[in-house]
């Protein structure tokens, strides 16, 4: 087998295929994936402008990094594919677990307990509304 046969598909091909649109990924965000998923579930399927307005006023701390990823995905679509921001909606949004940093907290009698500082990877895919109907 040659290297060409083993090659994985590109990330764009995996997320979008032949459809127009763009994506953005934020890696190693220092908030646990479960907390970020609560915020991502609010905006999945919404138009980009409405999602940004929702995230701007959401009280959760995870709304700030999700806002940045959605804004970045919309800007990528405007720059690379010449799409209008008004026509975009969030077609996919998901959160994966990132690296977990392990720290130690001193306990009684010389023992220690572990502190898990979790992180997450946030992925947002935006597409124009016309491709949703097709």
N, CA, C and O atoms as CSV, one atom per row, in Angstrom:
chain,resi,resn,atom,element,x,y,z
A,1,UNK,N,N,0.838,-1.194,0.000
A,1,UNK,CA,C,0.000,0.000,0.000
A,1,UNK,C,C,0.874,1.245,0.000
A,1,UNK,O,O,1.839,1.338,0.758
A,2,UNK,N,N,0.542,2.162,-0.822
A,2,UNK,CA,C,1.298,3.401,-0.871
A,2,UNK,C,C,0.741,4.406,0.131
A,2,UNK,O,O,-0.322,4.189,0.713
A,3,UNK,N,N,1.454,5.493,0.325
A,3,UNK,CA,C,1.006,6.519,1.270
A,3,UNK,C,C,-0.272,7.190,0.805
A,3,UNK,O,O,-1.071,7.634,1.629
A,4,UNK,N,N,-0.480,7.273,-0.510
A,4,UNK,CA,C,-1.689,7.924,-1.023
A,4,UNK,C,C,-2.940,7.141,-0.643
A,4,UNK,O,O,-3.996,7.732,-0.413
A,5,UNK,N,N,-2.829,5.816,-0.575
A,5,UNK,CA,C,-3.996,5.008,-0.218
A,5,UNK,C,C,-4.306,5.093,1.268
A,5,UNK,O,O,-5.463,4.968,1.670
A,6,UNK,N,N,-3.274,5.305,2.092
A,6,UNK,CA,C,-3.464,5.387,3.537
A,6,UNK,C,C,-3.910,6.764,3.997
A,6,UNK,O,O,-4.380,6.913,5.125
A,7,UNK,N,N,-3.772,7.762,3.155
A,7,UNK,CA,C,-4.016,9.146,3.566
A,7,UNK,C,C,-5.462,9.331,4.019
A,7,UNK,O,O,-6.402,8.841,3.392
A,8,UNK,N,N,-5.606,10.043,5.111
A,8,UNK,CA,C,-6.943,10.348,5.609
A,8,UNK,C,C,-7.533,11.481,4.792
A,8,UNK,O,O,-6.790,12.273,4.212
A,9,UNK,N,N,-8.868,11.574,4.733
A,9,UNK,CA,C,-9.464,12.722,4.042
A,9,UNK,C,C,-9.200,13.997,4.834
A,9,UNK,O,O,-8.987,13.957,6.046
A,10,UNK,N,N,-9.217,15.124,4.135
A,10,UNK,CA,C,-8.970,16.391,4.816
A,10,UNK,C,C,-10.121,16.690,5.774
A,10,UNK,O,O,-11.214,16.137,5.646
A,11,UNK,N,N,-9.860,17.562,6.723
A,11,UNK,CA,C,-10.890,17.900,7.693
A,11,UNK,C,C,-12.084,18.566,7.022
A,11,UNK,O,O,-13.229,18.328,7.404
A,12,UNK,N,N,-11.812,19.409,6.014
A,12,UNK,CA,C,-12.902,20.058,5.283
A,12,UNK,C,C,-13.764,19.033,4.576
A,12,UNK,O,O,-14.991,19.137,4.594
A,13,UNK,N,N,-13.137,18.037,3.950
A,13,UNK,CA,C,-13.900,16.995,3.259
A,13,UNK,C,C,-14.750,16.197,4.239
A,13,UNK,O,O,-15.863,15.788,3.909
A,14,UNK,N,N,-14.232,15.975,5.431
A,14,UNK,CA,C,-14.984,15.234,6.431
A,14,UNK,C,C,-16.179,16.032,6.948
A,14,UNK,O,O,-17.268,15.483,7.113
A,15,UNK,N,N,-15.979,17.333,7.204
A,15,UNK,CA,C,-17.040,18.145,7.800
A,15,UNK,C,C,-18.063,18.637,6.780
A,15,UNK,O,O,-19.261,18.651,7.063
A,16,UNK,N,N,-17.599,19.043,5.587
A,16,UNK,CA,C,-18.490,19.686,4.620
A,16,UNK,C,C,-18.699,18.901,3.328
A,16,UNK,O,O,-19.741,19.038,2.688
A,17,UNK,N,N,-17.734,18.089,2.941
A,17,UNK,CA,C,-17.844,17.402,1.658
A,17,UNK,C,C,-17.716,18.409,0.521
A,17,UNK,O,O,-16.793,19.222,0.511
A,18,UNK,N,N,-18.638,18.356,-0.432
A,18,UNK,CA,C,-18.621,19.279,-1.575
A,18,UNK,C,C,-19.455,20.528,-1.336
A,18,UNK,O,O,-19.479,21.427,-2.176
A,19,UNK,N,N,-20.140,20.593,-0.195
A,19,UNK,CA,C,-21.040,21.709,0.066
A,19,UNK,C,C,-20.264,22.986,0.355
A,19,UNK,O,O,-19.149,22.924,0.872
A,20,UNK,N,N,-20.841,24.155,0.028
A,20,UNK,CA,C,-20.179,25.409,0.397
A,20,UNK,C,C,-20.319,25.659,1.895
A,20,UNK,O,O,-21.250,25.165,2.531
A,21,UNK,N,N,-19.409,26.412,2.438
A,21,UNK,CA,C,-19.439,26.715,3.864
A,21,UNK,C,C,-18.033,26.712,4.412
A,21,UNK,O,O,-17.058,26.594,3.669
A,22,UNK,N,N,-17.939,26.844,5.727
A,22,UNK,CA,C,-16.635,26.873,6.359
A,22,UNK,C,C,-16.770,26.382,7.793
A,22,UNK,O,O,-17.871,26.125,8.279
A,23,UNK,N,N,-15.626,26.256,8.460
A,23,UNK,CA,C,-15.629,25.770,9.827
A,23,UNK,C,C,-14.528,26.473,10.628
A,23,UNK,O,O,-13.634,27.112,10.073
A,24,UNK,N,N,-14.626,26.332,11.937
A,24,UNK,CA,C,-13.589,26.845,12.839
A,24,UNK,C,C,-13.487,25.891,14.019
A,24,UNK,O,O,-14.477,25.301,14.452
A,25,UNK,N,N,-12.262,25.753,14.531
A,25,UNK,CA,C,-12.013,24.850,15.650
A,25,UNK,C,C,-11.189,25.588,16.698
A,25,UNK,O,O,-10.194,26.237,16.379
A,26,UNK,N,N,-11.614,25.480,17.943
A,26,UNK,CA,C,-10.825,25.996,19.063
A,26,UNK,C,C,-10.372,24.795,19.880
A,26,UNK,O,O,-11.190,24.004,20.348
A,27,UNK,N,N,-9.060,24.667,20.046
A,27,UNK,CA,C,-8.538,23.518,20.769
A,27,UNK,C,C,-7.998,23.943,22.125
A,27,UNK,O,O,-7.556,25.077,22.315
A,28,UNK,N,N,-8.045,23.013,23.052
A,28,UNK,CA,C,-7.517,23.178,24.410
A,28,UNK,C,C,-8.157,24.350,25.145
A,28,UNK,O,O,-7.464,25.108,25.824
A,29,UNK,N,N,-9.465,24.504,25.018
A,29,UNK,CA,C,-10.196,25.521,25.776
A,29,UNK,C,C,-10.340,24.999,27.197
A,29,UNK,O,O,-10.824,23.887,27.405
A,30,UNK,N,N,-9.927,25.786,28.165
A,30,UNK,CA,C,-9.850,25.312,29.540
A,30,UNK,C,C,-11.185,25.340,30.275
A,30,UNK,O,O,-11.293,25.906,31.363
A,31,UNK,N,N,-12.189,24.731,29.680
A,31,UNK,CA,C,-13.496,24.540,30.304
A,31,UNK,C,C,-13.896,23.104,29.989
A,31,UNK,O,O,-13.626,22.622,28.889
A,32,UNK,N,N,-14.527,22.419,30.919
A,32,UNK,CA,C,-14.863,21.016,30.687
A,32,UNK,C,C,-15.882,20.900,29.548
A,32,UNK,O,O,-16.680,21.806,29.309
A,33,UNK,N,N,-15.830,19.783,28.871
A,33,UNK,CA,C,-16.660,19.574,27.687
A,33,UNK,C,C,-18.153,19.577,28.030
A,33,UNK,O,O,-18.962,20.034,27.221
A,34,UNK,N,N,-18.531,19.085,29.194
A,34,UNK,CA,C,-19.941,19.054,29.559
A,34,UNK,C,C,-20.505,20.461,29.719
A,34,UNK,O,O,-21.655,20.714,29.362
A,35,UNK,N,N,-19.700,21.379,30.254
A,35,UNK,CA,C,-20.161,22.760,30.423
A,35,UNK,C,C,-20.278,23.468,29.079
A,35,UNK,O,O,-21.194,24.266,28.875
A,36,UNK,N,N,-19.358,23.183,28.161
A,36,UNK,CA,C,-19.406,23.817,26.845
A,36,UNK,C,C,-20.557,23.251,26.024
A,36,UNK,O,O,-21.178,23.980,25.250
A,37,UNK,N,N,-20.852,21.952,26.181
A,37,UNK,CA,C,-21.953,21.339,25.419
A,37,UNK,C,C,-23.298,21.983,25.746
A,37,UNK,O,O,-24.163,22.086,24.876
A,38,UNK,N,N,-23.480,22.418,26.997
A,38,UNK,CA,C,-24.723,23.110,27.365
A,38,UNK,C,C,-24.928,24.356,26.516
A,38,UNK,O,O,-26.046,24.650,26.093
A,39,UNK,N,N,-23.842,25.089,26.268
A,39,UNK,CA,C,-23.919,26.333,25.501
A,39,UNK,C,C,-24.059,26.032,24.015
A,39,UNK,O,O,-24.831,26.695,23.323
A,40,UNK,N,N,-23.332,25.051,23.520
A,40,UNK,CA,C,-23.375,24.715,22.094
A,40,UNK,C,C,-24.770,24.221,21.699
A,40,UNK,O,O,-25.232,24.479,20.587
A,41,UNK,N,N,-25.436,23.513,22.610
A,41,UNK,CA,C,-26.788,23.029,22.316
A,41,UNK,C,C,-27.776,24.181,22.125
A,41,UNK,O,O,-28.787,24.019,21.441
A,42,UNK,N,N,-27.494,25.341,22.724
A,42,UNK,CA,C,-28.378,26.502,22.563
A,42,UNK,C,C,-28.363,27.041,21.134
A,42,UNK,O,O,-29.392,27.500,20.637
A,43,UNK,N,N,-27.208,26.991,20.466
A,43,UNK,CA,C,-27.056,27.697,19.190
A,43,UNK,C,C,-27.042,26.775,17.971
A,43,UNK,O,O,-27.073,27.267,16.843
A,44,UNK,N,N,-26.998,25.472,18.159
A,44,UNK,CA,C,-26.952,24.557,17.014
A,44,UNK,C,C,-28.210,24.716,16.159
A,44,UNK,O,O,-29.329,24.624,16.664
A,45,UNK,N,N,-28.016,24.954,14.860
A,45,UNK,CA,C,-29.131,25.102,13.935
A,45,UNK,C,C,-29.634,26.525,13.764
A,45,UNK,O,O,-30.491,26.772,12.916
A,46,UNK,N,N,-29.122,27.469,14.549
A,46,UNK,CA,C,-29.571,28.860,14.455
A,46,UNK,C,C,-28.813,29.601,13.352
A,46,UNK,O,O,-27.705,29.199,12.995
A,47,UNK,N,N,-29.390,30.675,12.808
A,47,UNK,CA,C,-28.619,31.565,11.926
A,47,UNK,C,C,-27.469,32.193,12.716
A,47,UNK,O,O,-27.564,32.368,13.931
A,48,UNK,N,N,-26.392,32.528,12.023
A,48,UNK,CA,C,-25.173,33.000,12.693
A,48,UNK,C,C,-25.421,34.271,13.494
A,48,UNK,O,O,-24.969,34.378,14.634
A,49,UNK,N,N,-26.136,35.239,12.915
A,49,UNK,CA,C,-26.375,36.493,13.637
A,49,UNK,C,C,-27.183,36.270,14.910
A,49,UNK,O,O,-26.897,36.869,15.947
A,50,UNK,N,N,-28.192,35.409,14.827
A,50,UNK,CA,C,-29.016,35.106,15.994
A,50,UNK,C,C,-28.203,34.344,17.047
A,50,UNK,O,O,-28.354,34.582,18.246
A,51,UNK,N,N,-27.349,33.434,16.598
A,51,UNK,CA,C,-26.503,32.668,17.526
A,51,UNK,C,C,-25.526,33.585,18.256
A,51,UNK,O,O,-25.315,33.434,19.459
A,52,UNK,N,N,-24.930,34.537,17.533
A,52,UNK,CA,C,-23.992,35.468,18.170
A,52,UNK,C,C,-24.700,36.348,19.193
A,52,UNK,O,O,-24.148,36.632,20.256
A,53,UNK,N,N,-25.908,36.775,18.881
A,53,UNK,CA,C,-26.670,37.587,19.838
A,53,UNK,C,C,-27.021,36.759,21.079
A,53,UNK,O,O,-26.964,37.267,22.199
A,54,UNK,N,N,-27.379,35.502,20.886
A,54,UNK,CA,C,-27.696,34.625,22.017
A,54,UNK,C,C,-26.475,34.406,22.895
A,54,UNK,O,O,-26.562,34.462,24.121
A,55,UNK,N,N,-25.330,34.154,22.255
A,55,UNK,CA,C,-24.111,33.885,23.017
A,55,UNK,C,C,-23.591,35.125,23.743
A,55,UNK,O,O,-22.986,35.018,24.809
A,56,UNK,N,N,-23.826,36.283,23.171
A,56,UNK,CA,C,-23.328,37.511,23.777
A,56,UNK,C,C,-23.968,37.758,25.140
A,56,UNK,O,O,-23.336,38.313,26.039
A,57,UNK,N,N,-25.231,37.340,25.287
A,57,UNK,CA,C,-25.949,37.607,26.540
A,57,UNK,C,C,-26.180,36.355,27.373
A,57,UNK,O,O,-26.915,36.407,28.359
A,58,UNK,N,N,-25.576,35.238,27.006
A,58,UNK,CA,C,-25.712,34.017,27.800
A,58,UNK,C,C,-24.868,34.152,29.072
A,58,UNK,O,O,-23.739,34.637,29.003
A,59,UNK,N,N,-25.385,33.736,30.222
A,59,UNK,CA,C,-24.653,33.933,31.478
A,59,UNK,C,C,-23.518,32.936,31.701
A,59,UNK,O,O,-22.686,33.163,32.580
A,60,UNK,N,N,-23.451,31.844,30.942
A,60,UNK,CA,C,-22.432,30.824,31.171
A,60,UNK,C,C,-21.052,31.329,30.744
A,60,UNK,O,O,-20.927,32.096,29.789
A,61,UNK,N,N,-20.034,30.891,31.458
A,61,UNK,CA,C,-18.662,31.288,31.132
A,61,UNK,C,C,-18.222,30.699,29.796
A,61,UNK,O,O,-17.367,31.274,29.121
A,62,UNK,N,N,-18.789,29.570,29.410
A,62,UNK,CA,C,-18.405,28.914,28.155
A,62,UNK,C,C,-18.943,29.640,26.932
A,62,UNK,O,O,-18.562,29.305,25.810
A,63,UNK,N,N,-19.812,30.618,27.113
A,63,UNK,CA,C,-20.390,31.308,25.960
A,63,UNK,C,C,-19.354,32.187,25.250
A,63,UNK,O,O,-19.490,32.437,24.052
A,64,UNK,N,N,-18.327,32.659,25.957
A,64,UNK,CA,C,-17.312,33.500,25.319
A,64,UNK,C,C,-16.463,32.741,24.302
A,64,UNK,O,O,-16.329,33.214,23.173
A,65,UNK,N,N,-15.875,31.571,24.648
A,65,UNK,CA,C,-15.121,30.856,23.618
A,65,UNK,C,C,-15.995,30.346,22.478
A,65,UNK,O,O,-15.543,30.303,21.334
A,66,UNK,N,N,-17.233,29.958,22.763
A,66,UNK,CA,C,-18.135,29.504,21.699
A,66,UNK,C,C,-18.471,30.668,20.779
A,66,UNK,O,O,-18.551,30.487,19.564
A,67,UNK,N,N,-18.671,31.862,21.338
A,67,UNK,CA,C,-18.915,33.060,20.534
A,67,UNK,C,C,-17.764,33.292,19.567
A,67,UNK,O,O,-17.979,33.564,18.386
A,68,UNK,N,N,-16.525,33.183,20.080
A,68,UNK,CA,C,-15.348,33.419,19.243
A,68,UNK,C,C,-15.249,32.394,18.109
A,68,UNK,O,O,-14.865,32.743,16.993
A,69,UNK,N,N,-15.593,31.134,18.387
A,69,UNK,CA,C,-15.508,30.101,17.359
A,69,UNK,C,C,-16.572,30.327,16.289
A,69,UNK,O,O,-16.287,30.179,15.100
A,70,UNK,N,N,-17.793,30.684,16.690
A,70,UNK,CA,C,-18.857,30.950,15.718
A,70,UNK,C,C,-18.496,32.156,14.856
A,70,UNK,O,O,-18.682,32.127,13.639
A,71,UNK,N,N,-17.983,33.212,15.477
A,71,UNK,CA,C,-17.581,34.402,14.722
A,71,UNK,C,C,-16.435,34.074,13.765
A,71,UNK,O,O,-16.400,34.584,12.645
A,72,UNK,N,N,-15.508,33.234,14.192
A,72,UNK,CA,C,-14.393,32.846,13.335
A,72,UNK,C,C,-14.866,32.014,12.152
A,72,UNK,O,O,-14.393,32.209,11.032
A,73,UNK,N,N,-15.786,31.096,12.383
A,73,UNK,CA,C,-16.314,30.275,11.290
A,73,UNK,C,C,-17.045,31.144,10.270
A,73,UNK,O,O,-16.924,30.919,9.066
A,74,UNK,N,N,-17.802,32.134,10.743
A,74,UNK,CA,C,-18.511,33.044,9.829
A,74,UNK,C,C,-17.513,33.885,9.040
A,74,UNK,O,O,-17.695,34.093,7.840
A,75,UNK,N,N,-16.467,34.368,9.694
A,75,UNK,CA,C,-15.446,35.157,9.000
A,75,UNK,C,C,-14.696,34.311,7.977
A,75,UNK,O,O,-14.363,34.794,6.894
A,76,UNK,N,N,-14.428,33.050,8.315
A,76,UNK,CA,C,-13.779,32.148,7.360
A,76,UNK,C,C,-14.643,31.949,6.123
A,76,UNK,O,O,-14.133,31.926,5.003
A,77,UNK,N,N,-15.951,31.804,6.323
A,77,UNK,CA,C,-16.857,31.611,5.186
A,77,UNK,C,C,-16.910,32.864,4.317
A,77,UNK,O,O,-16.980,32.773,3.092
A,78,UNK,N,N,-16.877,34.035,4.955
A,78,UNK,CA,C,-16.893,35.280,4.180
A,78,UNK,C,C,-15.613,35.440,3.373
A,78,UNK,O,O,-15.659,35.865,2.218
A,79,UNK,N,N,-14.470,35.104,3.969
A,79,UNK,CA,C,-13.193,35.311,3.311
A,79,UNK,C,C,-12.890,34.266,2.239
A,79,UNK,O,O,-12.489,34.614,1.129
A,80,UNK,N,N,-13.080,32.993,2.566
A,80,UNK,CA,C,-12.646,31.936,1.650
A,80,UNK,C,C,-13.670,31.621,0.574
A,80,UNK,O,O,-13.295,31.401,-0.578
A,81,UNK,N,N,-14.957,31.591,0.916
A,81,UNK,CA,C,-15.995,31.178,-0.035
A,81,UNK,C,C,-16.847,32.330,-0.540
A,81,UNK,O,O,-17.780,32.112,-1.313
A,82,UNK,N,N,-16.544,33.565,-0.114
A,82,UNK,CA,C,-17.315,34.750,-0.516
A,82,UNK,C,C,-18.808,34.587,-0.234
A,82,UNK,O,O,-19.643,34.934,-1.069
A,83,UNK,N,N,-19.140,34.058,0.945
A,83,UNK,CA,C,-20.531,33.889,1.350
A,83,UNK,C,C,-20.951,35.071,2.209
A,83,UNK,O,O,-20.128,35.686,2.887
A,84,UNK,N,N,-22.248,35.383,2.172
A,84,UNK,CA,C,-22.768,36.485,2.996
A,84,UNK,C,C,-23.093,35.962,4.390
A,84,UNK,O,O,-23.644,34.872,4.545
A,85,UNK,N,N,-22.743,36.753,5.401
A,85,UNK,CA,C,-22.969,36.346,6.781
A,85,UNK,C,C,-24.461,36.184,7.089
A,85,UNK,O,O,-24.838,35.358,7.920
A,86,UNK,N,N,-25.308,36.971,6.419
A,86,UNK,CA,C,-26.749,36.898,6.674
A,86,UNK,C,C,-27.345,35.566,6.232
A,86,UNK,O,O,-28.382,35.152,6.750
A,87,UNK,N,N,-26.693,34.881,5.266
A,87,UNK,CA,C,-27.229,33.629,4.734
A,87,UNK,C,C,-26.742,32.404,5.492
A,87,UNK,O,O,-27.209,31.297,5.224
A,88,UNK,N,N,-25.820,32.571,6.427
A,88,UNK,CA,C,-25.196,31.423,7.088
A,88,UNK,C,C,-25.993,30.967,8.309
A,88,UNK,O,O,-26.612,31.768,9.010
A,89,UNK,N,N,-25.957,29.657,8.539
A,89,UNK,CA,C,-26.513,29.092,9.758
A,89,UNK,C,C,-25.539,28.036,10.277
A,89,UNK,O,O,-24.681,27.563,9.532
A,90,UNK,N,N,-25.669,27.671,11.536
A,90,UNK,CA,C,-24.771,26.696,12.147
A,90,UNK,C,C,-25.316,25.307,11.851
A,90,UNK,O,O,-26.299,24.875,12.454
A,91,UNK,N,N,-24.673,24.610,10.918
A,91,UNK,CA,C,-25.164,23.292,10.535
A,91,UNK,C,C,-24.671,22.200,11.481
A,91,UNK,O,O,-25.397,21.250,11.770
A,92,UNK,N,N,-23.443,22.336,11.959
A,92,UNK,CA,C,-22.898,21.373,12.914
A,92,UNK,C,C,-22.146,22.135,14.001
A,92,UNK,O,O,-21.479,23.135,13.734
A,93,UNK,N,N,-22.266,21.648,15.211
A,93,UNK,CA,C,-21.494,22.198,16.322
A,93,UNK,C,C,-21.338,21.074,17.329
A,93,UNK,O,O,-22.323,20.511,17.806
A,94,UNK,N,N,-20.109,20.757,17.645
A,94,UNK,CA,C,-19.885,19.697,18.614
A,94,UNK,C,C,-18.646,19.995,19.443
A,94,UNK,O,O,-17.792,20.795,19.060
A,95,UNK,N,N,-18.574,19.325,20.595
A,95,UNK,CA,C,-17.501,19.547,21.555
A,95,UNK,C,C,-16.892,18.197,21.905
A,95,UNK,O,O,-17.605,17.264,22.275
A,96,UNK,N,N,-15.579,18.097,21.787
A,96,UNK,CA,C,-14.852,16.891,22.169
A,96,UNK,C,C,-14.006,17.180,23.396
A,96,UNK,O,O,-13.648,18.327,23.667
A,97,UNK,N,N,-13.693,16.128,24.131
A,97,UNK,CA,C,-12.830,16.296,25.296
A,97,UNK,C,C,-11.397,16.516,24.848
A,97,UNK,O,O,-10.914,15.864,23.922
A,98,UNK,N,N,-10.731,17.432,25.509
A,98,UNK,CA,C,-9.321,17.684,25.232
A,98,UNK,C,C,-8.452,17.024,26.286
A,98,UNK,O,O,-8.857,16.060,26.936
A,99,UNK,N,N,-7.265,17.554,26.440
A,99,UNK,CA,C,-6.327,17.028,27.412
A,99,UNK,C,C,-6.823,17.313,28.835
A,99,UNK,O,O,-7.448,18.342,29.089
A,100,UNK,N,N,-6.539,16.401,29.741
A,100,UNK,CA,C,-6.869,16.596,31.147
A,100,UNK,C,C,-5.577,16.765,31.930
A,100,UNK,O,O,-4.739,15.863,31.960
A,101,UNK,N,N,-5.419,17.925,32.564
A,101,UNK,CA,C,-4.243,18.154,33.403
A,101,UNK,C,C,-4.529,17.588,34.790
A,101,UNK,O,O,-5.606,17.798,35.348
A,102,UNK,N,N,-3.567,16.879,35.330
A,102,UNK,CA,C,-3.747,16.280,36.645
A,102,UNK,C,C,-2.901,17.046,37.655
A,102,UNK,O,O,-1.695,17.221,37.476
A,103,UNK,N,N,-3.549,17.493,38.705
A,103,UNK,CA,C,-2.879,18.222,39.766
A,103,UNK,C,C,-3.142,17.502,41.082
A,103,UNK,O,O,-4.011,16.634,41.161
A,104,UNK,N,N,-2.396,17.862,42.100
A,104,UNK,CA,C,-2.520,17.178,43.387
A,104,UNK,C,C,-2.921,18.177,44.465
A,104,UNK,O,O,-2.421,19.300,44.510
A,105,UNK,N,N,-3.830,17.748,45.329
A,105,UNK,CA,C,-4.229,18.531,46.485
A,105,UNK,C,C,-3.825,17.759,47.740
A,105,UNK,O,O,-4.147,16.580,47.890
A,106,UNK,N,N,-3.127,18.430,48.621
A,106,UNK,CA,C,-2.677,17.778,49.853
A,106,UNK,C,C,-3.873,17.454,50.740
A,106,UNK,O,O,-4.801,18.251,50.879
A,107,UNK,N,N,-3.827,16.268,51.332
A,107,UNK,CA,C,-4.904,15.824,52.234
A,107,UNK,C,C,-4.300,15.426,53.587
A,107,UNK,O,O,-3.100,15.583,53.813
A,108,UNK,N,N,-5.129,14.923,54.457
A,108,UNK,CA,C,-4.704,14.574,55.811
A,108,UNK,C,C,-3.754,13.381,55.816
A,108,UNK,O,O,-3.799,12.533,54.925
A,109,UNK,N,N,-2.909,13.328,56.811
A,109,UNK,CA,C,-1.991,12.217,57.060
A,109,UNK,C,C,-1.014,11.991,55.911
A,109,UNK,O,O,-0.625,10.855,55.639
A,110,UNK,N,N,-0.623,13.055,55.246
A,110,UNK,CA,C,0.379,12.951,54.198
A,110,UNK,C,C,-0.105,12.366,52.891
A,110,UNK,O,O,0.705,12.071,52.012
A,111,UNK,N,N,-1.387,12.195,52.745
A,111,UNK,CA,C,-1.902,11.641,51.489
A,111,UNK,C,C,-2.256,12.788,50.541
A,111,UNK,O,O,-2.120,13.961,50.889
A,112,UNK,N,N,-2.703,12.435,49.361
A,112,UNK,CA,C,-3.048,13.446,48.363
A,112,UNK,C,C,-4.227,12.949,47.550
A,112,UNK,O,O,-4.441,11.745,47.401
A,113,UNK,N,N,-4.988,13.898,47.026
A,113,UNK,CA,C,-6.074,13.541,46.106
A,113,UNK,C,C,-5.834,14.266,44.788
A,113,UNK,O,O,-5.158,15.294,44.743
A,114,UNK,N,N,-6.378,13.733,43.752
A,114,UNK,CA,C,-6.116,14.239,42.419
A,114,UNK,C,C,-7.156,15.287,42.032
A,114,UNK,O,O,-8.345,15.123,42.306
A,115,UNK,N,N,-6.704,16.356,41.400
A,115,UNK,CA,C,-7.579,17.374,40.822
A,115,UNK,C,C,-7.464,17.236,39.315
A,115,UNK,O,O,-6.360,17.254,38.771
A,116,UNK,N,N,-8.601,17.098,38.635
A,116,UNK,CA,C,-8.617,16.967,37.182
A,116,UNK,C,C,-9.043,18.299,36.573
A,116,UNK,O,O,-10.162,18.762,36.793
A,117,UNK,N,N,-8.140,18.911,35.806
A,117,UNK,CA,C,-8.455,20.170,35.126
A,117,UNK,C,C,-8.696,19.832,33.668
A,117,UNK,O,O,-7.757,19.594,32.909
A,118,UNK,N,N,-9.939,19.814,33.291
A,118,UNK,CA,C,-10.329,19.337,31.964
A,118,UNK,C,C,-10.328,20.459,30.937
A,118,UNK,O,O,-10.482,21.634,31.269
A,119,UNK,N,N,-10.149,20.067,29.682
A,119,UNK,CA,C,-10.223,21.021,28.576
A,119,UNK,C,C,-11.084,20.415,27.477
A,119,UNK,O,O,-11.494,19.257,27.568
A,120,UNK,N,N,-11.357,21.199,26.441
A,120,UNK,CA,C,-12.241,20.728,25.383
A,120,UNK,C,C,-11.836,21.326,24.043
A,120,UNK,O,O,-11.137,22.337,23.977
A,121,UNK,N,N,-12.289,20.678,22.981
A,121,UNK,CA,C,-12.110,21.151,21.613
A,121,UNK,C,C,-13.505,21.489,21.067
A,121,UNK,O,O,-14.405,20.649,21.092
A,122,UNK,N,N,-13.677,22.726,20.575
A,122,UNK,CA,C,-14.974,23.184,20.070
A,122,UNK,C,C,-14.887,23.288,18.549
A,122,UNK,O,O,-13.983,23.937,18.020
A,123,UNK,N,N,-15.824,22.652,17.847
A,123,UNK,CA,C,-15.874,22.699,16.384
A,123,UNK,C,C,-17.232,23.242,15.954
A,123,UNK,O,O,-18.270,22.772,16.420
A,124,UNK,N,N,-17.221,24.237,15.060
A,124,UNK,CA,C,-18.451,24.826,14.533
A,124,UNK,C,C,-18.356,24.863,13.012
A,124,UNK,O,O,-17.354,25.317,12.458
A,125,UNK,N,N,-19.411,24.380,12.335
A,125,UNK,CA,C,-19.490,24.386,10.874
A,125,UNK,C,C,-20.666,25.265,10.467
A,125,UNK,O,O,-21.781,25.078,10.953
A,126,UNK,N,N,-20.420,26.226,9.576
A,126,UNK,CA,C,-21.488,27.089,9.068
A,126,UNK,C,C,-21.667,26.829,7.579
A,126,UNK,O,O,-20.703,26.596,6.850
A,127,UNK,N,N,-22.930,26.875,7.142
A,127,UNK,CA,C,-23.273,26.673,5.739
A,127,UNK,C,C,-24.326,27.691,5.344
A,127,UNK,O,O,-25.042,28.205,6.204
A,128,UNK,N,N,-24.430,27.989,4.062
A,128,UNK,CA,C,-25.520,28.858,3.619
A,128,UNK,C,C,-26.857,28.124,3.690
A,128,UNK,O,O,-26.900,26.899,3.578
A,129,UNK,N,N,-27.936,28.862,3.873
A,129,UNK,CA,C,-29.261,28.273,4.021
A,129,UNK,C,C,-29.706,27.514,2.789
A,129,UNK,O,O,-30.470,26.557,2.911
A,130,UNK,N,N,-29.256,27.907,1.601
A,130,UNK,CA,C,-29.684,27.241,0.374
A,130,UNK,C,C,-29.222,25.773,0.356
A,130,UNK,O,O,-29.941,24.907,-0.143
A,131,UNK,N,N,-28.040,25.496,0.891
A,131,UNK,CA,C,-27.543,24.124,0.861
A,131,UNK,C,C,-28.328,23.235,1.827
A,131,UNK,O,O,-28.345,22.015,1.662
A,132,UNK,N,N,-28.976,23.827,2.831
A,132,UNK,CA,C,-29.801,23.052,3.755
A,132,UNK,C,C,-31.021,22.509,3.031
A,132,UNK,O,O,-31.416,21.364,3.248
A,133,UNK,N,N,-31.625,23.333,2.164
A,133,UNK,CA,C,-32.835,22.899,1.463
A,133,UNK,C,C,-32.521,21.905,0.358
A,133,UNK,O,O,-33.362,21.069,0.027
A,134,UNK,N,N,-31.337,21.978,-0.215
A,134,UNK,CA,C,-30.996,21.098,-1.332
A,134,UNK,C,C,-30.802,19.660,-0.898
A,134,UNK,O,O,-30.511,18.799,-1.728
